[in-house]
């Protein structure tokens, strides 16, 4: 039995399917962005494009197929036309968002295409005239496409669970997935290495290359943000070169108002070798000029050089909060 015939072929169904497609496109257009502080929320929001335009493809394919000849070629042609139409709708939504001042993201069109491709393969596989071997191949490809686009959701949820279990350690660099908590500047080429701390003990760390520039550095974006009841932020940074380097540590909370005097901002001169930086959170709390820093909603931690003239290498060890 062909997949479209399972649903039905009446005129009422066709209008209902088209109406649902319009509603989905409108919902994608006006949907608010995710909470940028929660990585899994971003990943789920992105995967929503896969689901939405997969559904649009299915609805359009069924609508077109019941109007075409009841042959395998006719239904395959309807599925192909539905896929192109759904992808065109997705691209139009992103262009309309960009034109209206909303966040139009070209990668969302790629995600739309993932949903379109997965459902198109599934529809052809479900057709009664598809051979058993081809059906298995198409179904397997559909699952692989869907899994590829779903993986960021799994990865985000998995590392968020690991971050909660590690807290008050913000990053230990014992697993490569921890690098996904950071945003690294261009050319920094982060990689996990083994180094020693200031007591000679072997530890995991991230080796980073700082290119010349205005503010080369990194931002720790995703971590448990409630630092209340803790005393000190500790960073371990190994400077493997013979000359010192000055790095600035910046901490923002959710109330940050894009002013230097509304955040924690302090520079440290790192000598050659292992440097242990300890920042009292009482100092962080008192850093904004006309308010208290909200230690219950810490947003981001940045470490960067200023006006770096030549490339440098640093090795970033564990970032830890101490009681």
C-alpha positions in Angstrom: 0.0 0.0 0.0 1.3 3.4 -0.9 1.9 5.9 2.0 -0.5 8.6 0.6 -3.4 6.2 0.5 -3.1 5.6 4.2 -4.0 9.2 4.8 -6.8 9.8 2.3 -7.3 11.8 -0.8 -10.2 14.1 -0.4 -10.3 17.8 -1.2 -10.8 18.6 2.4 -7.6 16.8 3.3 -5.6 18.8 0.6 -6.8 22.1 1.9 -6.1 21.1 5.5 -2.6 19.9 4.6 -1.8 23.2 2.8 -3.2 25.2 5.7 -0.9 23.3 8.2 2.1 24.0 5.9 1.3 27.7 6.0 0.9 27.6 9.8 4.2 25.8 10.2 6.0 28.3 8.0 4.4 31.2 9.9 5.4 29.6 13.3 9.0 29.3 12.2 9.0 32.9 11.0 7.7 34.4 14.3 9.1 31.9 16.8 11.4 33.6 19.4 15.0 32.6 19.5 16.2 30.2 22.2 17.9 31.1 25.4 21.5 31.6 24.3 22.8 30.7 27.7 21.5 27.1 27.4 23.2 25.1 24.7 20.6 22.4 24.6 17.9 25.0 24.0 19.8 26.3 21.0 20.3 22.7 19.7 16.6 21.8 20.2 15.6 25.1 18.5 17.8 24.2 15.5 16.5 20.7 15.3 13.0 22.1 15.3 13.7 23.2 11.7 14.4 19.6 10.7 11.1 18.4 12.2 9.1 21.4 10.9 10.2 21.1 7.3 10.2 17.3 7.3 6.5 17.6 8.2 5.9 20.2 5.4 7.5 17.8 2.9 5.3 15.0 4.0 2.1 17.1 3.8 3.0 18.5 0.4 4.1 15.1 -1.0 0.8 13.5 0.1 -1.2 16.5 -1.4 0.6 16.3 -4.7 0.6 12.5 -5.0 -3.1 12.2 -4.7 -3.5 14.5 -7.7 -0.9 12.6 -9.8 -1.1 9.3 -11.6 -1.2 6.3 -9.1 2.1 4.9 -10.2 5.5 4.7 -8.5 6.9 7.2 -11.0 4.1 9.6 -10.3 4.4 9.4 -6.6 8.2 9.7 -6.7 7.8 12.8 -8.9 5.3 14.3 -6.4 7.8 13.6 -3.6 10.5 15.4 -5.5 8.3 18.4 -6.2 7.3 18.5 -2.6 10.9 18.4 -1.4 11.8 21.3 -3.7 8.8 23.3 -2.6 9.5 22.7 1.1 13.1 23.8 0.7 12.0 26.9 -1.2 9.6 27.7 1.6 12.4 27.3 4.2 14.7 29.6 2.2 12.0 32.2 1.8 11.3 32.2 5.6 15.0 32.9 6.3 15.2 35.6 3.7 12.0 37.2 5.1 13.5 37.1 8.6 16.6 38.7 7.4 14.7 41.4 5.5 12.5 42.2 8.5 15.4 42.6 10.9 15.0 39.2 12.6 17.7 36.5 12.7 17.8 34.9 9.3 20.3 32.0 9.5 21.6 30.3 6.3 22.3 27.2 8.4 18.6 26.9 9.2 18.1 26.3 5.5 20.6 23.4 5.7 18.6 22.1 8.7 15.4 22.5 6.7 17.1 20.4 4.0 17.9 17.7 6.5 14.3 17.3 7.3 13.2 17.5 3.7 15.7 14.8 2.7 15.0 12.4 5.6 11.2 12.5 4.9 11.6 12.3 1.2 13.7 9.1 1.5 11.2 7.7 4.0 8.2 8.4 1.6 9.9 6.6 -1.2 10.8 3.7 1.1 7.2 3.4 2.2 5.8 3.1 -1.3 4.5 -0.4 -1.9 6.3 -0.7 -5.2 9.7 0.0 -3.8 11.8 -3.3 -3.7 12.7 -4.7 -0.4 16.5 -4.1 -0.8 16.0 -0.5 -2.0 13.5 0.1 0.8 16.1 -0.9 3.4 18.8 1.3 1.9 16.5 4.3 1.7 15.2 3.8 5.2 18.8 3.5 6.5 19.8 6.7 4.7 16.8 8.5 6.2 17.8 7.4 9.7 21.4 8.4 9.2 20.4 11.9 8.0 18.0 12.4 10.9 20.6 11.1 13.4 23.3 13.5 12.0 21.0 16.5 12.6 19.8 15.2 16.0 23.4 14.6 17.2 24.0 18.2 18.4 20.9 17.9 20.7 22.4 14.7 22.2 25.9 16.2 22.5 24.5 19.3 24.2 22.4 17.4 26.7 25.2 15.0 27.5 27.8 17.7 28.2 25.3 19.8 30.2 24.8 16.7 32.4 28.6 16.3 32.7 29.0 20.0 33.6 26.4 19.8 36.4 28.2 16.7 37.7 31.6 18.3 37.6 30.5 21.6 39.2 32.2 23.5 40.9 34.8 22.6 38.3 33.8 24.5 35.2 36.3 22.8 32.9 38.7 20.0 33.6 39.6 19.2 29.9 39.4 15.4 30.6 37.1 14.9 27.7 37.2 16.6 24.3 33.5 17.5 24.5 34.4 20.1 27.2 35.8 22.2 24.4 32.3 22.8 23.2 31.6 24.9 26.3 34.0 27.5 24.8 34.0 29.9 22.0 37.6 30.2 20.6 38.8 33.0 18.4 39.9 32.3 14.8 43.2 30.4 14.5 43.4 29.3 18.1 43.4 25.6 17.2 42.4 24.2 20.6 43.4 20.7 21.5 43.5 18.5 24.6 47.0 17.9 26.0 48.6 16.6 29.1 50.7 19.0 31.1 51.8 19.5 34.8 50.4 21.9 37.4 52.4 24.2 39.7 53.0 21.2 42.0 54.3 18.9 39.2 51.2 16.8 39.0 50.0 15.6 35.6 46.7 17.2 34.5 44.6 17.5 31.4 44.6 20.9 29.7 43.8 22.7 26.4 46.7 24.1 24.3 45.7 27.3 22.6 47.5 29.5 20.0 46.8 33.2 20.4 47.2 34.9 17.0 48.2 38.6 16.8 45.2 40.9 17.0 43.2 43.3 19.1 41.6 40.8 21.5 42.7 37.2 20.9 41.3 34.9 23.4 38.4 32.6 24.4 35.0 32.8 26.1 33.6 30.1 28.4 29.9 30.3 27.5 28.1 27.2 28.9 28.4 26.3 32.5 26.2 26.3 35.7 25.8 30.0 36.4 24.9 30.0 40.1 28.1 30.8 41.9 26.5 31.8 45.2 28.1 30.3 48.3 31.5 29.9 46.5 34.6 31.8 47.5 37.1 31.9 44.6 37.5 31.4 40.9 40.8 29.7 40.1 42.4 29.4 36.7 45.6 27.5 35.9 47.5 28.8 32.9 50.9 27.6 31.7 53.0 30.1 29.7 55.5 27.8 28.0 57.5 30.7 26.5 60.4 32.6 28.0 58.7 36.0 28.0 55.7 37.0 30.1 52.3 37.7 28.7 49.5 39.9 30.0 46.0 38.4 29.9 42.7 40.0 30.9 40.0 38.1 32.8 36.5 39.4 32.2 33.3 38.0 33.9 29.8 39.1 32.9 26.4 38.4 34.6 23.0 38.5 33.0 22.5 42.1 34.0 25.6 43.3 32.1 24.9 46.6 30.3 27.8 46.7 27.8 29.9 49.0 29.9 33.4 48.3 31.2 32.4 49.5 34.7 29.4 47.1 34.8 31.4 43.9 34.8 34.5 42.3 36.4 37.6 43.2 34.4 41.2 42.7 35.5 44.6 42.1 33.9 47.2 39.6 35.1 50.8 39.3 34.0 51.7 35.7 33.5 55.4 34.8 33.9 57.1 31.9 32.2 55.8 28.6 33.5 52.6 27.6 35.4 50.6 30.5 36.8 47.7 30.0 39.2 45.2 32.9 39.1 42.8 33.2 42.0 40.0 35.7 41.9 37.9 36.3 45.1 34.2 36.2 44.2 33.7 39.0 46.7 35.8 41.1 44.4 33.7 40.1 41.4 30.5 40.9 43.3 31.7 44.4 44.0 33.1 45.1 40.5 30.1 47.0 38.9 30.1 50.6 39.7 26.5 51.2 40.6 25.1 47.7 41.5 26.0 44.3 42.8 27.2 41.7 40.4 24.6 38.9 40.3 26.6 35.8 41.3 23.4 33.7 41.0 23.3 34.4 37.2 26.9 34.4 35.9 26.7 34.6 32.1 30.3 34.3 30.7 34.0 34.1 31.5 36.4 35.6 29.0 40.2 35.5 28.9 42.1 37.5 26.3 45.2 39.4 25.4 45.0 43.1 24.2 46.8 44.3 21.1 49.0 41.2 20.8 51.8 41.9 18.3 53.2 38.4 17.8 51.6 34.9 18.1 51.8 33.2 21.5 50.9 29.8 22.9 49.3 29.1 26.3 48.1 25.9 28.0 44.9 26.3 29.9 44.4 24.0 32.8 41.3 23.4 34.9 39.0 26.2 35.7 37.5 25.7 39.1 35.4 27.4 41.7 36.6 27.0 45.3 34.5 26.9 48.5 
